Amino acid sequence: MMKKIKIIEVGPRDGLQNLETFVPTDKKIALIKKLAGAGLKEIQIGSFVSPQSIAQFRDIEEVAKAVRRLRSVVPSALVPNRRGAEKALACGISRLIFFFSVSSKHNYANVKQSPQDSLKELKNICRTYTDLASTSIRVDLATAFGCPFAGNVTTAAVLRMVEKVAALGVQEITLCDTVGFGHPKAVEEKFRKCFRLFPEIRFGAHFHNTRGLAQANALRAWDIGIRSFDSSVGGLGGCPYAPGSSGNVATEDLVYLFESMGIKTGMDLKKLLNICAWLKQILPQAKLSGSLFQAGLPRTHKLSC
């Protein structure tokens, strides 16, 4: 049986949210279309949040309406509350990514409320929209591997939050290493216990490369059964409310890793590297941290893609 993996592109959302300079709307739309052309099947196009919180997404409705009907692509968007969900659905985005933090301190910094209050918002969204056949909800648990304010986040704390989310009928949960505190041992411990206690849930992984361990963490997660990974083209990324956070694992690096192992991603590496070169031109202030873009493809290396 051919091994496959699902890679979800978060560059237009996580990759841009930390930039101080506003990226023009037409450039955001062009980025999403280029990523679709490189083979990405799900792309996070941005966040339906208050412009006062993240000014980068003040044009999210315009972006959403421009890309909502891209062929062979599922556009998704982050929403922190019911208002965000309503706006996303009104713009034709039916794949909702609800996010909140396991850590209370980070959740207050990020969305100005406790995790318990975020759960109430999620409950309202689930009650209102889960009966709609066209709507799907994924929950992202931020700081699942550590918090910049509180430090260590225990596996027990993560499991308690997963239990509360699962009780609302959510079937997809992604554990997020928001500030790159994670390491392979922690990845194995948290995901193995999640698998054992919640076999009905489809778990995904979201790794940042702040301390250089994103690839190692992704490989360990794959080994123990994770088949859905978030990544950002060029390694762009970072949380405005998480001091010290830096880029996500680079999409092209993740594709190179798995394709080299014979695991199909459906991505075109050359097109991804061309997108990186384009980003370097239009975003000179942004740091592209992907290793493959810096080193290039080996001339003698043949990938299965």
Secondary structure, DSSP 8 states (H G I E B T S, - for coil): ---B-EEEE-IIIIITTT-SS---HHHHHHHHHHHHHTT-SEEEEEE---TTT-GGGTTHHHHHHHHTT-TT-EEEEEESSHHHHHHHHHTT--EEEEEEESSHHHHHHHHSS-HHHHHHHHHHHHHHHTT-TT-EEEEEEETTT-BTTTB---HHHHHHHHHHHHTTT--EEEEEETTS---HHHHHHHHHHHHHH-TTSEEEEEEB-TTS-HHHHHHHHHHTT--EEEEBGGG----TTSTT---B-BHHHHHHHHHHTT-B----HHHHHHHHHHHHHH-TTS----HHHHH---TT-----
